[in-house]
Amino acid sequence: MAIEKIRVSVGSASVLGLESKRKFKDDPTTCYIMTFKEGHCLANCGFCPQARSSKSSREKLSRINWPVFSFKDFLTKLKYLPPSRRFRRICIQTLNYSENFNDLINIVAQIKTNSNTPISIAIPPMSIEKLRELKRKGVQRVGIALDGATPEIFDKIKGIKVEGPYTWDKHFQKLKEALEIFGEGAVSTHIIIGLGETEGDVMQLIEKLYNLKITVALFAFTPIKGTRCENLNQPNLLSFRKLQLGRYVIINMDKDLKNFTFNMKNNIVNINISKGDLKNILHDTDAFLTSGCPGCNRPYYTSKPSGPIYNYPRKLNEIEKQEIYNLLINFTN
C-alpha cells in the first residue's frame, strides 16, 4: 500500500518549506520524520506522548510538534532542496504498530529514489530478517532505544510495569543482532537521564555499550503533559554535565570505570582527567552537544531555547564553555 501521509518535526518541516518559515533559534541538521498511523503507538512508554495510554497530542514526540503532511509533498520538497539547505541525514522515527515494517520499507525506498542523503531509523525491536531487508533497501544506521539505564527502570517506564511489550533482555538481544547486520558503530541506543538512575548506573551502561561498539546518546528526561511521567522533574544540570563528560572520556580518551570515583550514593565525585584536559574537551570537541548519529543535532527536543540547555545543537560560545568549566572543575584532578 502506498504511503500517503508522514509526520515531520516542525523544525524539519520549516527547513523543507512544508509550512510557513518560522524563526527557529537553531535549524535541525538532520531531517526528522515519523511514520503515520491513526491513533497511538502500541507501546506504552511512560515518558512518550505517542504511548498507547497517553492523553497527549498525537502531534508530539518529546516537546516537539510533528504535523502531518502529504508524503508526496515531502518527497518533492526533499528532492528539490537547494544545496545550502540540504540535510546531513534523514532519521525515521518508527512507531510500534502492525504495519510499521511495511510502511518503513516503503518510506525508505521512496526516499532513496529522491535523495542520496544517509538514512537512519529509530525502531522498536524487529526480527533479523527485517533488519537485513532494511539494510538491503539502503538504511545506513539503526537505533533501538533502551531509554532506562537499568533493567528495573526499563520495566518501570516501558516494560511490564506499564503493560508495555518490551523487555530489557530482548532489547539487548536485538541491539546485538543489529550489530551483526549493520556493523560496529552503525547501531545506536538512547539513555534518558532523570528517571531514578544513579550516575554510576549510567556510566556502567555506557561502558558496556561502548565495549559492544554500540553508539550511546544521552537525553534529559522531559515531562510532557498527558504522559504517565508528566509529574517528574528534569534532571539536575550538574549531574547531566558529569555524565556527558563521563561518556566522552570513555568513548574518546580510552578511559574506563577505574578512572571514576563514586560516592555512597553511586554518584560521580571525580573523573581522572586534568583541568587542562577539561579545557581542551570544552574547546575542541562536541562532548556537550547532542550525541548520536553523525549530523544529528535535535534542536530543543529536551530543552527550552531559554534554557537550561542539556544537549547543545551547535558549537558552544565562550560564555557557555566557561559555565560548564565552572560546573565541572571540582570533579577533575
VOBA-145084 format. One record per residue (C-alpha): x, y negated, z; residue number from 1. Coordinates in steps of 0.1 Angstrom, whole numbers. Layout:
X|Y|Z|num
X|Y|Z|NUM .
...
REM end
This chain:
X|Y|Z|num
0|0|0|1 .
14|-34|-9|2 .
24|-58|18|3 .
1|-88|18|4 .
10|-107|50|5 .
41|-113|71|6 .
48|-133|102|7 .
76|-157|100|8 .
92|-175|130|9 .
83|-212|129|10 .
119|-223|125|11 .
125|-199|96|12 .
92|-210|80|13 .
103|-246|82|14 .
137|-239|65|15 .
118|-219|38|16 .
94|-247|32|17 .
64|-225|40|18 .
50|-252|62|19 .
55|-289|66|20 .
90|-296|76|21 .
92|-301|113|22 .
121|-317|130|23 .
140|-289|149|24 .
169|-296|171|25 .
188|-267|155|26 .
178|-247|125|27 .
180|-209|125|28 .
209|-194|106|29 .
190|-160|103|30 .
156|-157|87|31 .
133|-141|113|32 .
102|-122|101|33 .
79|-98|118|34 .
57|-70|104|35 .
20|-80|104|36 .
-8|-59|119|37 .
-43|-67|131|38 .
-42|-66|169|39 .
-14|-60|193|40 .
16|-36|193|41 .
10|-1|206|42 .
39|-6|231|43 .
31|-23|264|44 .
63|-42|273|45 .
56|-64|303|46 .
75|-94|290|47 .
61|-94|255|48 .
32|-114|241|49 .
27|-87|214|50 .
22|-59|241|51 .
-10|-38|240|52 .
-24|-53|272|53 .
-11|-88|267|54 .
-35|-117|268|55 .
-10|-140|250|56 .
-14|-153|215|57 .
-6|-128|188|58 .
14|-156|171|59 .
41|-155|198|60 .
72|-135|203|61 .
91|-148|233|62 .
84|-185|234|63 .
84|-189|196|64 .
53|-191|173|65 .
52|-167|143|66 .
25|-179|120|67 .
11|-156|93|68 .
20|-162|56|69 .
14|-145|23|70 .
43|-120|18|71 .
44|-130|-19|72 .
48|-167|-10|73 .
75|-158|15|74 .
94|-139|-12|75 .
91|-167|-36|76 .
104|-193|-11|77 .
133|-169|-1|78 .
143|-163|-37|79 .
144|-200|-47|80 .
161|-214|-16|81 .
188|-239|-26|82 .
223|-227|-17|83 .
227|-253|11|84 .
196|-239|29|85 .
203|-201|25|86 .
203|-179|55|87 .
232|-158|66|88 .
210|-128|74|89 .
173|-117|74|90 .
161|-99|106|91 .
128|-79|105|92 .
111|-75|139|93 .
91|-43|137|94 .
60|-38|159|95 .
50|-3|171|96 .
20|10|151|97 .
13|40|129|98 .
21|24|96|99 .
52|5|107|100 .
77|26|89|101 .
59|24|55|102 .
55|-13|59|103 .
91|-17|68|104 .
103|3|38|105 .
82|-19|15|106 .
93|-51|31|107 .
130|-42|28|108 .
125|-30|-9|109 .
108|-63|-19|110 .
134|-84|-1|111 .
162|-66|-18|112 .
147|-74|-53|113 .
146|-111|-44|114 .
176|-117|-23|115 .
211|-104|-16|116 .
211|-116|20|117 .
221|-89|45|118 .
192|-73|63|119 .
190|-63|100|120 .
160|-46|115|121 .
148|-46|151|122 .
128|-14|155|123 .
111|10|180|124 .
129|44|181|125 .
125|62|148|126 .
135|97|135|127 .
169|104|119|128 .
151|109|86|129 .
135|75|87|130 .
168|58|97|131 .
185|75|68|132 .
158|62|44|133 .
162|27|58|134 .
199|29|52|135 .
193|41|16|136 .
169|12|10|137 .
196|-13|19|138 .
193|-21|56|139 .
227|-31|69|140 .
222|-32|107|141 .
197|-17|131|142 .
187|-28|167|143 .
169|-8|193|144 .
163|-29|224|145 .
168|-14|258|146 .
158|-47|275|147 .
161|-33|310|148 .
196|-29|325|149 .
188|3|344|150 .
165|33|339|151 .
144|21|368|152 .
139|-14|353|153 .
133|1|319|154 .
105|22|333|155 .
90|-8|351|156 .
89|-31|321|157 .
84|-9|291|158 .
82|27|301|159 .
59|49|323|160 .
52|22|349|161 .
34|0|323|162 .
19|30|304|163 .
44|24|276|164 .
56|50|251|165 .
93|46|258|166 .
119|64|279|167 .
154|53|287|168 .
169|87|276|169 .
151|86|242|170 .
162|50|236|171 .
198|60|242|172 .
194|91|220|173 .
181|70|192|174 .
209|44|195|175 .
234|73|192|176 .
216|87|162|177 .
216|53|146|178 .
253|51|151|179 .
258|83|132|180 .
239|68|102|181 .
248|31|102|182 .
283|34|118|183 .
302|17|146|184 .
295|-20|150|185 .
263|-18|129|186 .
240|-8|158|187 .
229|-32|185|188 .
207|-35|216|189 .
195|-62|239|190 .
196|-66|276|191 .
171|-91|292|192 .
186|-107|323|193 .
163|-117|352|194 .
142|-85|357|195 .
156|-75|390|196 .
190|-61|380|197 .
223|-69|397|198 .
253|-83|378|199 .
271|-50|384|200 .
242|-32|367|201 .
246|-53|336|202 .
283|-50|335|203 .
282|-12|338|204 .
258|-10|309|205 .
278|-34|288|206 .
310|-13|293|207 .
291|19|285|208 .
276|4|253|209 .
310|-11|243|210 .
326|23|246|211 .
300|37|224|212 .
307|9|198|213 .
271|-4|202|214 .
268|-42|200|215 .
251|-57|230|216 .
233|-90|232|217 .
222|-108|264|218 .
190|-127|266|219 .
174|-146|295|220 .
140|-135|306|221 .
113|-160|296|222 .
79|-159|314|223 .
51|-161|288|224 .
15|-168|299|225 .
-7|-138|294|226 .
20|-112|298|227 .
24|-88|328|228 .
56|-107|338|229 .
42|-142|335|230 .
49|-150|372|231 .
86|-140|372|232 .
112|-167|371|233 .
140|-172|346|234 .
174|-160|358|235 .
199|-181|377|236 .
220|-200|352|237 .
253|-194|370|238 .
246|-156|370|239 .
238|-157|333|240 .
271|-176|326|241 .
291|-150|346|242 .
275|-122|326|243 .
282|-140|293|244 .
319|-144|303|245 .
320|-108|316|246 .
306|-95|283|247 .
332|-115|263|248 .
362|-103|283|249 .
352|-66|280|250 .
345|-68|243|251 .
372|-92|232|252 .
400|-91|258|253 .
404|-53|264|254 .
392|-56|300|255 .
372|-30|319|256 .
353|-30|352|257 .
385|-26|371|258 .
391|-63|362|259 .
359|-73|381|260 .
353|-78|418|261 .
318|-73|431|262 .
303|-82|465|263 .
280|-62|487|264 .
250|-73|466|265 .
268|-59|434|266 .
273|-94|420|267 .
305|-108|404|268 .
328|-127|427|269 .
359|-126|405|270 .
369|-118|369|271 .
406|-111|363|272 .
414|-139|339|273 .
433|-171|345|274 .
418|-206|344|275 .
437|-211|312|276 .
420|-181|297|277 .
386|-196|306|278 .
396|-229|289|279 .
406|-210|258|280 .
374|-190|257|281 .
354|-222|260|282 .
373|-240|233|283 .
380|-212|208|284 .
352|-186|210|285 .
315|-181|208|286 .
312|-164|242|287 .
283|-187|253|288 .
264|-187|220|289 .
237|-163|210|290 .
251|-128|208|291 .
240|-100|184|292 .
243|-96|146|293 .
266|-118|127|294 .
248|-150|117|295 .
221|-148|144|296 .
216|-179|165|297 .
179|-176|176|298 .
174|-212|185|299 .
155|-217|217|300 .
139|-182|219|301 .
145|-182|256|302 .
154|-218|264|303 .
136|-251|260|304 .
155|-276|239|305 .
155|-298|270|306 .
174|-271|289|307 .
187|-252|307|308 .
201|-235|276|309 .
212|-200|282|310 .
223|-189|247|311 .
236|-219|226|312 .
225|-218|190|313 .
255|-238|179|314 .
290|-248|190|315 .
293|-263|224|316 .
301|-300|228|317 .
327|-313|252|318 .
303|-320|280|319 .
288|-285|277|320 .
322|-270|278|321 .
331|-289|309|322 .
298|-280|326|323 .
304|-243|320|324 .
341|-245|331|325 .
330|-262|364|326 .
304|-234|370|327 .
329|-205|364|328 .
363|-218|375|329 .
359|-203|410|330 .
353|-168|395|331 .
387|-167|378|332 .
422|-164|392|333 .
REM end
